[in-house]
Amino acid sequence: MRNSCMGAGLWLCSLNVKYRDFRYIVPFIVQFGLYISPVGFSSNVVPERWRLLYSLNPMVSVIDGFRWAILGGESTLFLPGFLLSLLLVIVIFVTGILYFRKVERTFADVI
């Protein structure tokens, strides 16, 4: 979870420095992410055919993993979605670091 947050944070701070108006978009992105994450509902209510697409949200696997660890047998972990989410977290983290390293040389010039 930390890597996903760090990768997203690196992307957002880099884009915020490069494009000044980007800071107004970030609250909408966060609010949208809260609505599509299964905090108040179980991800089992999502139809099976949409489950893999729904797992593109990295927080789905994190929240389902905590439910599975706490509730045990009552909650199931969707393994293909978990692996997809893990791959997505790695991609976001690596590309966030690469993009940040690319644009950090221009931060002092822009600020």
N, C-alpha and C positions, 0 to 999 in steps of 0.2 A: 504494500500500500504506500509506503514511504517513497518508493522509486517512482510510482505513478504521480504522486503529488509533487515530487521534486521535478520530474520531467515536465509536467504541466506548468509548474511555477517558473521554470526556466524559459519555456516557450512564452508564457504570458508576460513576464518581465521584459524579455527581449523585444517582443512586439509592442509593448507599452512604451518603451524608449524610442523605438523606431517610428511608430505611428502614435502620436499624442492622443488622438481621439479613441484609441483602443481601450483606454481605461473606462470609458462609458459602456462598452460592450461586455466587459467582464462580469458585472453583476447579473446580467441577463443569462450569460452562459452558466454561471453558478446556480441560479435559480432553476433553470431548465434541467440541469443535472440533478438537482434535488427532486424534481418531479418525476424523472424517469428512473430514479434509483429505488429499489424495493425496500424502503425503510418502513413504510406504513402498511405494506402488504407483502405477501409471499410471492416470490418469483414463479411459483408453481401455477399461478393463475394465468400466466402468459401461455398461449397455445404452443404446443410442441413444435409446430412448423416455424414459429417466430422466435423460438428460444435461442438459437445460435446468433441471430441478428441482434436480439436483445442483449446478448452477452458481450457485444462490442463496447458496452458501458463497463469500464473496469471496476466500478464500484459494485456491480451486481455480484461478481464472484467474491469480493471482499465481504459483503454483507451476508451472502449465502454461506460463506465459510464460517463466519462467526455464529450464525444460526446453527449450522451443522455441529460446530464444536461445543456449543452450549446445550442444545436440545438433544443431540445425539441422534437416535434412530427416528425421531419424529420429523426431522428435516433431511432432505436429500441434497446431495451436491451433484450438479450437472457437470460431469467431467469434461465433455467437449467444449462447453462454454468456459469452464475454468481454464483449460489449456489455451483457448483463444484469447481470453482476458490476460493471461500471463504473457503471451506473445505480444499483445498490444501494449502492455505496460513496459516491456523491454524496448519496443520500438519507440514509444513516446519518450522514455528515459534517454536512450542513445541519441535520438534526433534532437531532443531538447538540449543535451550537452553540446552536440555538434553545432547547432544553430547559435547557441549562446556564445560559444568560443569564436564563431565567425563574426558576430556583430559586436562583441564586447570591445573591440579595438576602437569602434566609433562612438562608444557611449559618452566619453568625455567631450567629443566634438558636438554631439547633439544636445547634451544637457548644458 
